[in-house]
Every structure is written in structure tokens, then in C-alpha cells.
Amino acid sequence: MALPLLRIPGMPLTNQHQSFPSNTRRKATTAKAELGTAVARTGGAGYQSPSVDVPTHKVTVHDRQRGIVHEFVVPEDQYILHTAEAQNITLPFACRHGCCTSCAVRIKKGQIRQPEALGISAELRDKGYALLCVGFPTSDVEVETQDEDENISWNQ
């Protein structure tokens, strides 16, 4: 059942939807870029094209607990963990908010930007530790997973 149209003074009564010209582009917000929409570079279900002009980087994760090495491509504006999951790659995690250290890695090569990594101190970040759930690659990166029970004081 269709609802009747209400007449608003000064507005024409119309039943047509206004559309934008096809050459109009939506601008991505910073918040969306920081949240990181998962992007699967291999295609398939859940595949999204990366944003135009966003550099991508090869990420290599040495999963020490499972004895597996994962290699995948991550756009610079996407979280490493989210992109891995979109490609059916299982990595350790718990909170997804950068507050714990379940997804902690030691950076062997490259750089990761992690403005939301609350679970590790600035000192440990400077020593090359990162959290994959809130980490953005800024170059090709090689990392190895860490055990939360290792002799590292994560929250100094």
C-alpha cells in the first residue's frame, strides 16, 4: 500500500527521486579510511576494489604458533588484519580495537602506521612491535607473530 505524498508549502509535489549526475563522485571520509574496509585483492566473495590512487603493499606474516607464512597485498588505507580475513587468512586476534596484544607482531622489515595501538607502549612501538588489528602498512612489510606470554612488558 502506497502512502500518500504530503504537501509542504513552497515545495513542488513530485513522485520522482532526484539523482546526481553520473560524473559526481563521493569523497571518502577520514573516519571510514581509518576504520578500514576489508579489501580482497584476489577477488571472490566480499571483493571490493581499492580506492583510486591508494598504494598497496605486500605483507608477509610468519605465524610462529602455527608454523605458517602468509603473503598478501594490503592497501595503505586498510587494516592488515581485516584485509587478511577478507582473503581467508587466519591470524591471531581478540579485541580488534588495539587494546590487547593478541595480534602483536615484531616488524622484521618495513613500516606499519598504528595510531590506535593502545595495547603497546610507545617504547615497544619504537622497538619494532605492532598490532595487526589497527595497523596500516606504509611499505612492504615482513612481520612475525608474538606470544602474549613472552617476556615483554606490553603496557608499560
Backbone bond lengths (Angstrom), bond angles and torsions (degrees), N, CA, C in turn:
res aa  C-N    CA-C-N  psi(-1)  N-CA   C-N-CA  omega(-1)  CA-C   N-CA-C  phi
1 M - - - 1.443 - - 1.517 108.56 -
2 A 1.301 117.82 125.57 1.455 122.59 -179.45 1.521 110.02 -82.95
3 L 1.304 115.77 138.00 1.460 120.12 177.18 1.512 109.20 -83.36
4 P 1.334 117.62 146.42 1.469 119.48 179.64 1.525 110.14 -69.73
5 L 1.323 116.38 149.98 1.460 121.91 177.07 1.518 109.02 -77.76
6 L 1.309 117.16 138.61 1.461 121.71 177.53 1.510 108.95 -92.64
7 R 1.294 116.49 138.23 1.459 120.70 178.95 1.508 108.74 -91.92
8 I 1.337 116.02 123.61 1.455 122.64 177.15 1.516 106.33 -107.77
9 P 1.336 116.95 125.56 1.473 119.76 -178.84 1.529 111.00 -54.48
10 G 1.317 115.88 133.27 1.452 121.94 178.51 1.523 113.70 87.11
11 M 1.326 119.22 -6.85 1.454 123.34 179.44 1.518 108.66 -111.24
12 P 1.326 117.98 132.69 1.467 119.31 177.90 1.528 109.99 -68.10
13 L 1.308 116.47 144.01 1.458 122.16 177.84 1.522 107.76 -83.90
14 T 1.320 116.25 114.88 1.461 120.44 -177.14 1.516 109.59 -142.78
15 N 1.286 116.46 153.25 1.453 121.88 178.82 1.524 110.66 -113.48
16 Q 1.328 117.18 12.80 1.457 121.16 -178.81 1.523 110.06 -101.59
17 H 1.314 115.94 146.95 1.455 121.85 177.58 1.513 109.29 -88.49
18 Q 1.315 116.33 139.21 1.454 120.70 176.70 1.522 108.59 -81.61
19 S 1.315 116.79 135.61 1.459 119.51 177.90 1.513 109.37 -121.52
20 F 1.311 115.01 160.16 1.450 121.37 179.36 1.524 109.37 -95.22
21 P 1.317 117.13 151.27 1.465 118.97 177.72 1.524 110.43 -57.07
22 S 1.326 116.71 150.44 1.465 121.03 -176.41 1.523 112.84 -65.46
23 N 1.335 117.62 -19.61 1.461 118.77 -179.51 1.531 112.16 -89.05
24 T 1.326 117.85 2.94 1.459 121.50 177.13 1.518 108.60 -79.90
25 R 1.329 117.58 132.00 1.463 121.83 179.93 1.513 108.92 -117.24
26 R 1.326 115.03 141.40 1.462 120.09 174.36 1.514 108.26 -81.06
27 K 1.294 115.69 140.15 1.456 121.22 178.16 1.523 108.19 -93.85
28 A 1.326 117.06 130.19 1.469 121.70 179.49 1.516 109.32 -68.85
29 T 1.324 116.28 140.85 1.454 120.39 178.21 1.514 110.10 -86.44
30 T 1.315 115.12 155.78 1.459 119.83 178.36 1.511 110.46 -62.51
31 A 1.332 116.88 -39.38 1.468 119.80 -178.39 1.519 110.62 -60.39
32 K 1.334 117.57 -43.24 1.459 120.22 179.62 1.522 110.40 -64.38
33 A 1.328 116.51 -41.10 1.465 119.61 179.55 1.522 110.16 -64.39
34 E 1.330 117.53 -38.33 1.457 120.31 -179.86 1.522 111.25 -70.36
35 L 1.358 117.82 -33.49 1.456 119.79 179.23 1.513 111.14 -69.82
36 G 1.324 116.13 -32.86 1.456 120.09 175.07 1.507 114.59 76.63
37 T 1.307 116.68 93.82 1.451 121.29 174.01 1.520 108.23 -75.10
38 A 1.309 116.27 133.54 1.461 119.86 -178.18 1.515 110.59 -65.44
39 V 1.300 116.36 138.87 1.461 122.11 179.82 1.516 108.31 -129.58
40 A 1.316 116.26 123.04 1.461 120.51 176.36 1.515 108.68 -98.93
41 R 1.315 117.84 112.69 1.462 121.48 -177.59 1.523 111.72 -75.25
42 T 1.310 117.31 -14.25 1.452 120.02 -176.62 1.522 112.53 -90.75
43 G 1.319 118.67 -3.78 1.463 121.83 -179.95 1.510 111.05 85.72
44 G 1.332 116.24 -168.44 1.454 120.49 179.24 1.508 111.65 88.62
45 A 1.317 116.29 -166.27 1.458 121.91 -177.24 1.516 110.26 -60.48
46 G 1.308 116.48 137.40 1.455 121.19 178.38 1.516 113.92 80.04
47 Y 1.331 117.96 6.13 1.460 120.75 -177.25 1.516 110.60 -71.88
48 Q 1.318 117.30 133.31 1.457 124.08 172.39 1.517 107.55 -131.47
49 S 1.299 115.87 139.86 1.458 118.96 176.33 1.518 108.96 -70.07
50 P 1.330 118.03 142.52 1.455 118.72 176.40 1.517 109.74 -67.83
51 S 1.315 116.10 158.18 1.449 120.84 177.76 1.522 109.35 -58.83
52 V 1.310 116.01 149.63 1.456 121.22 179.76 1.529 108.88 -63.44
53 D 1.306 116.06 138.62 1.466 123.46 175.97 1.527 114.30 66.18
54 V 1.327 119.11 19.83 1.464 121.03 176.29 1.524 107.61 -97.36
55 P 1.333 116.95 121.53 1.471 119.42 179.13 1.529 111.44 -63.90
56 T 1.319 116.65 149.27 1.464 121.99 175.38 1.522 108.43 -116.36
57 H 1.333 115.53 155.26 1.458 120.73 -177.82 1.515 109.97 -137.22
58 K 1.334 115.99 144.80 1.458 121.39 175.51 1.525 108.37 -78.77
59 V 1.334 115.54 128.93 1.461 121.50 178.27 1.525 107.98 -115.03
60 T 1.318 116.52 127.09 1.458 122.81 176.88 1.523 107.57 -115.37
61 V 1.333 115.81 121.73 1.468 121.25 -179.69 1.518 108.70 -116.08
62 H 1.327 116.33 119.56 1.463 122.73 173.71 1.530 106.38 -90.99
63 D 1.329 116.84 103.86 1.462 121.95 179.37 1.520 107.30 -84.64
64 R 1.311 116.99 97.09 1.464 122.68 -175.01 1.528 112.39 -65.04
65 Q 1.330 117.22 -36.81 1.460 120.55 -177.31 1.525 111.73 -67.34
66 R 1.317 117.76 -35.10 1.468 121.86 -178.47 1.519 113.11 -100.40
67 G 1.321 117.80 -10.12 1.457 120.77 -178.73 1.522 112.81 68.30
68 I 1.342 117.29 34.43 1.461 123.14 -176.65 1.527 109.21 -122.38
69 V 1.326 116.76 146.24 1.462 122.04 172.83 1.521 107.41 -114.44
70 H 1.337 116.17 126.01 1.464 122.29 178.11 1.526 108.77 -109.08
71 E 1.333 116.85 137.25 1.463 122.04 173.21 1.516 107.57 -127.66
72 F 1.338 116.55 129.53 1.461 121.26 179.89 1.521 108.91 -156.26
73 V 1.322 115.98 165.96 1.460 121.77 -177.30 1.523 108.75 -105.87
74 V 1.339 115.73 135.76 1.461 121.80 -177.94 1.527 109.26 -129.42
75 P 1.342 117.85 127.83 1.466 119.70 172.93 1.533 109.72 -65.13
76 E 1.301 116.49 148.69 1.460 122.17 -176.24 1.526 113.09 -62.40
77 D 1.326 117.98 -21.00 1.462 120.60 -179.16 1.532 112.84 -100.88
78 Q 1.334 117.26 18.55 1.462 121.54 -179.17 1.523 110.25 -122.78
79 Y 1.338 115.40 147.06 1.463 119.88 174.79 1.523 109.32 -67.79
80 I 1.307 116.63 141.82 1.460 121.65 -179.37 1.530 110.57 -63.92
81 L 1.332 117.81 -46.61 1.463 121.27 -178.55 1.527 111.61 -60.86
82 H 1.328 117.72 -46.10 1.470 121.04 -178.41 1.518 111.39 -61.88
83 T 1.315 116.73 -42.04 1.460 120.59 -179.10 1.529 110.23 -67.77
84 A 1.315 117.48 -39.10 1.473 120.67 176.98 1.526 109.83 -60.80
85 E 1.318 117.08 -46.37 1.465 120.86 -179.55 1.528 111.57 -61.64
86 A 1.326 117.15 -38.07 1.464 120.95 179.18 1.526 111.15 -64.49
87 Q 1.339 116.51 -20.56 1.461 121.64 179.00 1.523 111.33 -104.00
88 N 1.345 116.07 18.83 1.469 123.42 178.91 1.524 113.13 59.63
89 I 1.320 116.01 35.13 1.459 122.19 175.45 1.521 107.36 -103.46
90 T 1.325 116.37 122.97 1.460 121.56 -177.92 1.513 110.14 -94.41
91 L 1.326 115.45 119.61 1.459 122.49 176.38 1.526 108.49 -123.67
92 P 1.329 118.09 155.55 1.467 119.52 -179.98 1.528 111.50 -67.71
93 F 1.334 116.46 140.33 1.466 122.51 174.85 1.519 108.57 -164.00
94 A 1.335 116.37 167.46 1.465 121.22 174.71 1.525 110.07 -142.11
95 C 1.319 117.97 -68.08 1.467 119.84 -169.94 1.519 114.94 -86.62
96 R 1.319 119.20 -27.43 1.467 124.81 -175.82 1.531 114.31 64.93
97 H 1.313 117.57 12.70 1.467 120.71 -177.00 1.524 113.46 -122.08
98 G 1.320 117.72 5.00 1.459 120.58 179.67 1.519 114.03 77.79
99 C 1.337 116.99 15.58 1.469 120.35 -176.84 1.521 113.97 -98.65
100 C 1.321 117.34 -20.40 1.463 119.39 178.58 1.534 107.67 -113.43
101 T 1.310 117.32 -171.11 1.464 119.64 -178.97 1.530 112.15 -123.79
102 S 1.320 117.57 21.25 1.468 120.44 -179.57 1.521 112.58 -62.35
103 C 1.332 117.36 -31.57 1.467 120.95 -178.34 1.529 111.88 -102.08
104 A 1.329 116.88 18.17 1.469 121.07 -176.73 1.519 111.59 -65.50
105 V 1.313 115.09 141.24 1.460 122.34 177.21 1.523 108.80 -136.19
106 R 1.337 114.46 158.13 1.468 120.80 171.10 1.514 106.21 -103.93
107 I 1.317 116.28 126.58 1.462 121.23 -179.21 1.520 108.68 -78.82
108 K 1.340 115.64 119.48 1.463 120.80 178.24 1.524 110.69 -90.89
109 K 1.345 116.07 -32.07 1.463 121.03 -178.08 1.525 107.80 -155.63
110 G 1.328 117.08 138.87 1.458 121.62 177.56 1.515 113.19 95.51
111 Q 1.343 115.00 -169.27 1.466 120.41 -176.26 1.519 110.72 -138.06
112 I 1.341 114.93 146.24 1.457 123.01 176.86 1.524 107.60 -128.63
113 R 1.327 115.75 128.86 1.474 121.28 174.42 1.521 106.71 -89.80
114 Q 1.339 117.27 130.22 1.462 120.77 -175.48 1.529 110.99 -144.53
115 P 1.332 117.65 68.98 1.470 120.41 -176.52 1.529 113.75 -65.76
116 E 1.318 118.53 -18.88 1.467 121.19 -177.06 1.523 113.52 -105.23
117 A 1.314 118.90 14.21 1.469 122.40 -176.75 1.522 109.96 -80.40
118 L 1.320 116.88 86.17 1.461 121.95 -179.74 1.523 112.42 -83.67
119 G 1.330 117.09 -18.05 1.454 121.45 -175.08 1.519 115.43 -76.20
120 I 1.327 117.20 -10.88 1.469 119.83 178.28 1.523 109.40 -129.75
121 S 1.312 114.90 149.79 1.461 120.07 -178.10 1.523 110.94 -74.55
122 A 1.324 114.91 161.98 1.466 120.64 176.01 1.522 110.35 -60.43
123 E 1.331 116.49 -34.97 1.469 121.23 179.28 1.532 110.70 -61.99
124 L 1.342 117.32 -43.61 1.465 120.21 179.25 1.528 111.40 -70.01
125 R 1.313 117.30 -35.42 1.473 119.83 174.74 1.521 109.34 -59.99
126 D 1.336 115.35 -43.68 1.468 119.86 179.34 1.526 111.68 -64.42
127 K 1.333 117.58 -27.03 1.464 122.07 178.64 1.528 111.77 -84.38
128 G 1.335 117.33 -0.56 1.463 119.85 174.43 1.508 116.34 101.38
129 Y 1.320 118.12 22.27 1.461 120.77 176.58 1.523 109.68 -101.23
130 A 1.335 116.18 148.98 1.466 121.00 -177.45 1.523 109.39 -147.75
131 L 1.334 115.38 164.17 1.458 122.86 175.08 1.526 108.32 -114.01
132 L 1.322 117.34 121.77 1.467 121.39 -176.28 1.524 113.48 -67.86
133 C 1.342 117.55 -28.49 1.465 119.43 -176.18 1.521 112.34 -68.41
134 V 1.327 118.10 -25.24 1.465 121.42 179.38 1.531 111.29 -126.43
135 G 1.334 116.14 23.43 1.459 120.96 -178.21 1.518 112.47 -103.64
136 F 1.335 115.33 134.85 1.457 123.16 176.28 1.530 108.23 -111.32
137 P 1.322 119.90 128.29 1.466 119.19 177.77 1.527 110.57 -72.09
138 T 1.323 116.77 138.83 1.471 120.23 175.28 1.521 110.94 -115.66
139 S 1.343 115.33 2.00 1.466 122.63 175.41 1.521 105.87 -161.76
140 D 1.331 117.41 176.78 1.456 118.57 170.00 1.526 106.37 -61.20
141 V 1.345 115.86 138.76 1.461 120.58 -171.83 1.515 110.55 -132.02
142 E 1.329 115.26 140.79 1.462 122.08 171.03 1.521 106.98 -125.69
143 V 1.345 116.01 124.41 1.464 121.15 -177.18 1.518 110.12 -133.54
144 E 1.344 115.93 163.42 1.456 120.07 172.31 1.526 108.56 -131.04
145 T 1.342 115.19 140.18 1.459 120.43 -179.09 1.518 110.28 -66.91
146 Q 1.324 115.01 156.14 1.454 122.38 179.93 1.518 108.65 -120.12
147 D 1.296 116.13 155.14 1.457 122.22 175.04 1.520 106.72 -93.69
148 E 1.341 117.30 128.83 1.461 120.11 -179.49 1.517 113.16 -57.58
149 D 1.331 116.33 -23.94 1.461 120.00 -178.13 1.531 112.76 -87.48
150 E 1.339 117.70 2.74 1.456 119.64 178.35 1.517 110.04 -63.28
151 N 1.294 116.43 161.32 1.463 121.97 -176.58 1.530 111.44 -76.53
152 I 1.317 116.69 57.28 1.465 120.99 179.43 1.522 106.66 -124.91
153 S 1.302 116.93 130.23 1.457 120.59 177.43 1.521 107.72 -86.58
154 W 1.349 117.03 95.13 1.468 123.01 -171.94 1.524 112.77 -65.19
155 N 1.289 119.98 -44.00 1.472 122.87 -172.09 1.523 111.94 -107.18
156 Q 1.291 117.84 60.39 1.472 120.05 -178.48 1.506 110.60 -72.71
